[in-house]
Amino acid sequence: MLIKNSVFPRREIVFANIFWLSLASLISQGFIAVSLLITARSLGASAYGQYSASLALTRLTSICFNWGLDTWLLREGRCTEKPVGIIIANILATKFILGAAWFSFLLLLSRSLDPKTYPFYLLCASASVTWVETGLISTLIQGFNISLKNLLTLMISAISSMGLFFTTLALAFLQTNNPLHFMVVRLLISCAVVCVGLFWLLRIPVSTLSHTCMRTILLRSLPFAVSDALLIIYTQIDITLIAILLDSQSVGLYSSASGILRAAFVIPSAVYSVMTPLISQLAREGNFMRLAKTVQRTYLALFFIGLVLGSVMFFGGPTIINLILREGFALAGRVLTILSVILLIKSISYASASVIIATNKQIWRVVVQGIAAFINVGLNLLVIPLYGIWGAAWVYVISEAFLMIGYIVVATRGYRALLSSGV
């Protein structure tokens, strides 16, 4: 069972966990990115568009069962009086109940979707993958993270991503061009990983599951649910709108570029995941001198990481796509060049988000995300029919830039208010 640790860890432990989590994310996202490239190459732009469109739609609606619970866990995991294992067990039980209702909703929604873009069985398999990956695996990984046991995260990530890579490679060798085959293999690998992660959880008595505890978690995570919903909207709505307004081939081109971009988020995301509960703990304890140093170093580290990653993607991204994918994906390289600046923007947003969560200004984060989501959806509806995937790429950049500025404003105000309260 993971044990709550209220003592702020030594610097070596923090750096070690950032290293393990970064390595886990790098291995996981690296193998997943290569697996997706192999999938795209094997399927072609049109069939890969079906694969991507189904995943985007299920992840767009996944907030129905994720409910911001993992983000809430990041903030409260090291501050709650209950052991982390009990909290995670109740979160998983909550996600299971909500997930059943969500799956039923998707079955009804599938009747109104274009089967050429959203084949029914592919959509069902995609829903299962989304529920297992974002609903179960992500919660287990957050539990290891807040308990600073990220070596376990590394092990689970390696099993998952390498298993997906080798099975995808086998399907490519067999020259299958059915996207359902690739989705089912991904589902089987994810289920195997969940079994490994749940082996740890089985040591928690079933009696620790409580309707009262689950209801309390749901209520307290409501602001995070709204925030995560808005976050998902402007990260997944572009692919969904391209699928609805254009065609599956356009989805395949755009999603291959945006998928590589998001795979590059692994390092800044790892820093964010490790530092958020630690910054929250310092803020809760009122250790302002150490808090100031930690926040400053987090910003500097993420700025440098984003600058390096953005430069690499700007100059090297198109070459990667041209080398690995077929000529039919050449336009994706040009899209990736436009999107590369988001790596710097997003890294700064990660630093600000840590401060916002730690200073309990989540409601203002929701306001900023709401405006950004409104801008994103509105511009995409106007731009995609006129400029296609190029317009969607620029809208993505504009939305992230607005979000970064808004986050900085909210984080600055929250940080100053926290310092003033301690005077």
C-alpha positions in Angstrom: 0.0 0.0 0.0 1.3 3.5 -0.7 1.8 5.5 2.4 1.2 9.1 2.9 4.3 11.1 3.6 3.8 14.6 5.1 7.5 15.4 5.3 8.9 17.4 2.4 11.3 15.1 0.7 15.0 15.7 0.3 16.3 17.4 -2.9 17.9 14.2 -4.1 14.6 12.3 -3.8 12.8 15.1 -5.8 15.4 15.0 -8.5 15.4 11.2 -8.6 11.6 11.1 -9.0 11.7 13.7 -11.7 14.3 11.6 -13.5 12.4 8.4 -13.1 9.1 10.0 -14.2 10.8 11.8 -17.1 12.4 8.5 -18.1 9.1 6.7 -17.8 7.3 9.4 -19.9 10.1 9.4 -22.4 10.0 5.6 -22.8 6.3 5.5 -22.9 5.6 8.4 -25.2 8.6 7.6 -27.3 7.4 4.0 -28.0 3.8 5.2 -28.3 4.8 7.9 -30.9 6.8 5.3 -32.9 3.9 2.9 -32.6 1.5 5.5 -33.9 3.8 6.3 -36.8 4.0 2.6 -37.7 0.2 2.5 -37.5 -0.2 5.5 -39.7 2.3 4.1 -42.2 0.5 0.7 -42.3 -3.0 2.1 -42.5 -2.6 5.2 -44.7 -4.0 8.6 -44.2 -7.7 7.7 -44.5 -7.8 4.6 -42.3 -5.5 6.2 -39.8 -7.9 9.1 -39.8 -10.7 6.7 -38.6 -8.4 5.4 -35.9 -7.5 9.0 -34.7 -11.0 10.3 -35.0 -12.4 7.5 -32.8 -9.8 8.1 -30.1 -10.3 11.9 -30.2 -14.0 11.5 -29.8 -13.8 9.1 -26.9 -11.2 11.2 -25.1 -13.2 14.3 -25.7 -16.1 12.8 -23.8 -13.9 11.0 -21.2 -14.4 13.8 -18.7 -17.7 12.1 -18.0 -15.9 9.4 -16.0 -12.5 11.0 -15.3 -14.2 14.0 -13.6 -10.9 15.8 -12.8 -10.2 13.1 -10.2 -6.5 12.7 -11.2 -5.8 16.4 -11.1 -7.5 16.6 -7.7 -5.3 13.7 -6.5 -2.2 15.7 -7.5 -3.1 18.5 -5.2 -4.6 16.6 -2.3 -2.7 13.3 -2.4 0.1 14.5 -0.1 -2.2 16.6 2.1 -5.1 14.2 2.9 -5.4 12.5 6.2 -6.2 9.1 4.6 -3.6 6.8 3.1 -3.1 7.4 -0.6 -4.0 3.8 -1.4 -7.5 4.2 0.1 -8.1 7.4 -1.8 -7.0 5.8 -5.1 -9.2 2.7 -4.5 -12.3 5.0 -4.1 -11.3 7.0 -7.2 -11.1 3.8 -9.3 -14.4 2.6 -8.0 -16.0 6.0 -8.9 -14.5 5.9 -12.4 -15.9 2.4 -12.9 -19.4 3.5 -12.1 -19.2 6.6 -14.2 -17.5 4.8 -17.0 -20.5 2.4 -17.4 -22.8 5.3 -17.9 -20.4 7.0 -20.3 -20.1 3.8 -22.4 -23.9 3.6 -22.7 -24.0 7.3 -23.9 -21.4 6.5 -26.6 -23.5 3.6 -27.9 -26.4 6.0 -28.3 -24.2 8.7 -29.9 -22.8 6.3 -32.4 -26.2 6.1 -34.2 -25.8 9.8 -35.3 -22.2 9.6 -36.5 -20.9 9.0 -40.0 -19.9 5.3 -40.2 -17.3 6.1 -42.8 -15.4 8.2 -40.3 -16.5 6.4 -37.1 -17.0 2.6 -37.7 -19.1 1.2 -34.9 -16.8 -1.6 -33.7 -13.7 0.7 -34.0 -15.5 3.3 -31.8 -16.4 0.7 -29.2 -12.8 -0.6 -29.1 -11.6 3.0 -28.8 -13.9 3.7 -25.9 -12.5 0.7 -24.1 -8.9 1.8 -24.7 -9.8 5.3 -23.5 -11.4 4.0 -20.3 -8.5 1.7 -19.4 -5.7 4.2 -20.3 -7.1 7.5 -19.0 -9.4 6.1 -16.4 -7.4 3.4 -14.7 -3.8 3.5 -15.7 -3.5 7.2 -15.2 -4.9 7.0 -11.7 -2.5 4.3 -10.7 0.5 6.2 -12.1 -0.6 9.4 -10.2 -0.7 7.3 -7.0 2.9 6.2 -7.6 3.8 9.8 -8.4 2.5 11.5 -5.4 4.0 8.8 -3.2 7.4 9.4 -4.9 7.6 5.8 -6.1 8.2 6.7 -9.8 10.4 3.7 -10.3 7.2 1.7 -10.4 5.8 4.2 -12.9 8.9 3.5 -15.1 8.2 -0.3 -14.9 4.6 0.0 -15.8 5.2 2.5 -18.6 8.0 0.3 -20.1 5.7 -2.8 -20.0 2.9 -0.9 -21.6 4.7 1.1 -24.3 7.1 -1.6 -25.4 4.3 -4.2 -25.5 2.3 -1.8 -27.8 5.4 -1.2 -29.9 6.2 -4.9 -30.6 2.6 -5.9 -31.2 2.1 -3.0 -33.6 5.3 -3.9 -35.4 4.0 -7.5 -35.7 0.7 -6.2 -37.2 2.7 -4.1 -39.7 4.8 -7.1 -40.6 1.5 -9.0 -41.3 0.5 -6.1 -43.6 -2.9 -5.6 -42.0 -4.7 -2.4 -43.0 -7.7 -2.7 -40.6 -7.6 0.0 -37.9 -9.7 -2.2 -35.6 -6.9 -4.7 -35.4 -4.5 -2.1 -34.1 -7.1 -0.8 -31.6 -7.8 -4.2 -30.2 -4.1 -4.9 -29.7 -3.7 -1.6 -27.9 -6.7 -2.5 -25.6 -5.2 -5.9 -24.8 -1.8 -4.4 -23.8 -3.5 -1.7 -21.7 -5.6 -4.4 -19.8 -2.4 -6.4 -19.1 -0.8 -3.2 -17.6 -3.9 -2.6 -15.4 -3.6 -6.1 -14.0 0.0 -5.4 -13.1 -0.9 -2.1 -11.4 -3.9 -3.6 -9.6 -1.7 -6.2 -8.1 -0.5 -3.5 -5.7 -4.0 -2.3 -5.1 -5.4 -5.8 -4.1 -3.7 -5.4 -0.7 -6.2 -2.7 0.2 -9.2 -4.1 2.0 -12.5 -3.8 0.0 -14.1 -2.4 3.2 -12.2 0.8 2.6 -14.5 1.6 -0.4 -17.1 4.0 0.9 -20.1 5.8 -0.8 -19.5 8.7 1.5 -15.8 8.9 0.5 -16.6 8.7 -3.2 -19.3 11.4 -2.9 -16.9 13.7 -1.1 -14.2 13.2 -3.7 -16.7 13.9 -6.5 -17.8 17.2 -4.9 -14.3 18.4 -4.1 -13.0 17.5 -7.5 -15.8 19.4 -9.3 -13.6 22.5 -10.1 -11.0 20.2 -11.5 -13.6 18.4 -13.5 -14.7 21.6 -15.2 -11.0 22.6 -15.7 -10.1 19.2 -17.2 -13.2 19.3 -19.4 -12.2 22.6 -20.9 -8.6 21.4 -21.3 -9.8 18.3 -23.2 -12.0 20.5 -25.4 -9.2 22.5 -26.9 -6.8 19.6 -27.2 -9.2 17.2 -28.8 -11.9 19.3 -30.4 -9.8 20.2 -33.4 -9.4 16.6 -34.5 -13.1 15.9 -33.9 -14.2 19.0 -35.9 -11.9 18.1 -38.7 -13.5 14.6 -38.8 -17.0 16.1 -38.9 -16.3 19.1 -41.2 -13.7 17.5 -43.6 -12.9 13.9 -44.0 -10.9 11.0 -42.4 -7.8 11.7 -44.7 -7.5 15.2 -43.3 -7.8 13.8 -39.8 -5.0 11.3 -40.6 -2.7 14.1 -41.7 -3.4 16.5 -38.9 -3.4 13.9 -36.1 -0.1 12.5 -37.2 1.5 15.9 -36.7 -0.3 16.8 -33.5 0.4 13.3 -32.1 4.1 13.8 -32.5 3.8 17.2 -30.9 2.0 15.9 -27.9 4.5 13.0 -27.5 7.1 15.7 -27.0 5.2 17.0 -23.9 6.6 14.1 -21.9 9.5 16.0 -20.2 7.6 19.2 -19.2 4.6 17.1 -18.1 6.9 15.0 -15.9 8.3 18.0 -14.2 4.8 19.4 -13.7 3.5 16.1 -12.2 6.3 15.8 -9.7 6.5 19.5 -8.7 2.7 20.2 -8.3 2.2 18.1 -5.2 5.5 19.4 -3.7 4.6 23.0 -4.4 1.2 22.4 -3.0 2.6 20.9 0.2 5.0 23.9 0.7 2.1 26.3 0.2 -0.1 24.4 2.6 2.7 24.5 5.3 3.5 28.2 4.7 7.1 27.6 4.0 7.3 30.7 1.7 11.1 30.9 1.4 11.4 27.4 0.1 8.3 27.9 -2.0 9.7 30.9 -3.7 12.9 29.0 -4.7 11.0 26.0 -5.9 8.6 28.0 -8.0 11.4 30.0 -9.6 13.4 26.9 -10.4 10.3 25.2 -11.9 9.7 28.1 -14.2 13.3 28.3 -15.4 13.6 24.6 -15.9 10.3 24.4 -17.9 11.2 27.5 -20.0 14.5 25.9 -21.0 12.9 22.5 -21.7 10.2 24.1 -23.9 12.7 26.2 -25.8 14.9 23.2 -26.6 12.1 20.9 -27.5 10.4 23.6 -29.7 13.6 24.2 -31.6 14.2 20.5 -32.2 10.6 20.0 -33.4 10.7 23.1 -35.7 13.8 22.1 -37.5 13.6 18.3 -37.3 9.9 17.4 -37.1 9.2 17.5 -40.9 12.3 15.4 -41.6 11.1 12.7 -39.1 7.7 12.5 -40.8 9.2 12.4 -44.3 11.7 9.6 -43.3 9.2 7.4 -41.5 5.9 7.9 -43.2 4.9 7.7 -46.8 4.7 10.5 -49.3 1.0 10.8 -48.6 1.9 12.3 -45.2 4.2 15.1 -46.5 1.7 17.8 -45.6 1.8 16.7 -41.9 5.5 17.8 -41.7 4.5 21.4 -42.6 1.7 21.3 -40.0 4.2 20.2 -37.4 6.4 23.2 -38.2 3.5 25.5 -37.3 2.7 23.6 -34.1 6.3 23.4 -32.8 6.0 26.8 -31.0 3.4 25.2 -28.7 6.1 23.3 -26.9 7.5 26.5 -25.4 4.1 27.9 -24.7 2.8 24.7 -23.1 5.9 24.3 -20.9 5.4 27.8 -19.4 1.7 26.9 -18.9 2.7 23.8 -17.0 4.7 25.9 -14.5 1.9 28.3 -14.0 -0.6 25.5 -13.6 1.4 24.1 -10.7 1.3 27.5 -8.9 -2.4 27.9 -9.6 -3.2 24.5 -8.1 -1.0 25.0 -5.1 -2.5 28.4 -4.3 -6.1 27.0 -4.7 -7.0 29.4 -7.6 -8.5 26.6 -9.6 -11.8 28.5 -10.2 -9.8 31.3 -12.1 -8.0 28.6 -14.0 -11.4 27.3 -15.1 -12.4 30.9 -16.2 -9.3 31.2 -18.4 -9.7 27.7 -19.8 -13.4 28.5 -20.6 -12.5 31.6 -22.6 -9.7 29.7 -24.4 -12.0 26.8 -25.2 -14.7 29.2 -26.5 -12.0 30.9 -28.7 -10.7 27.5 -29.9 -14.1 26.1 -30.8 -15.4 29.3 -32.4 -12.3 29.9 -34.5 -12.1 26.3 -35.6 -15.8 26.4 -36.8 -14.9 29.5 -38.8 -11.5 28.5 -40.0 -11.5 24.8 -40.8 -14.1 25.0 -43.6 -12.0 27.7 -45.2 -8.4 26.8 -44.6 -8.6 23.1 -43.5 -5.9 21.6 -41.4 -3.7 24.8 -41.7 -6.4 26.9 -40.1 -6.8 24.3 -37.3 -3.0 24.4 -36.6 -2.9 28.2 -36.2 -6.0 28.1 -34.0 -4.3 25.6 -31.8 -1.3 28.0 -31.4 -3.5 31.0 -30.7 -5.5 29.1 -28.1 -2.4 27.9 -26.3 -0.9 31.4 -26.3 -4.0 32.9 -24.8 -4.0 30.1 -22.2 -0.4 30.7 -21.3 -1.0 34.5 -20.7 -4.1 33.8 -18.7 -2.3 31.2 -16.5 0.5 33.6 -15.8 -1.9 36.3 -14.6 -3.8 33.9 -12.4 -0.7 32.3 -11.0 0.9 35.7 -10.2 -2.2 36.9 -8.4 -2.6 33.7 -6.5 1.1 33.6 -5.4 1.0 37.2 -4.2 -2.2 36.6 -2.3 -0.6 33.6 -0.6 2.5 35.6 0.4 0.3 38.4 1.7 -1.7 36.0 3.9 1.4 34.8 5.5 2.7 38.2 6.5 
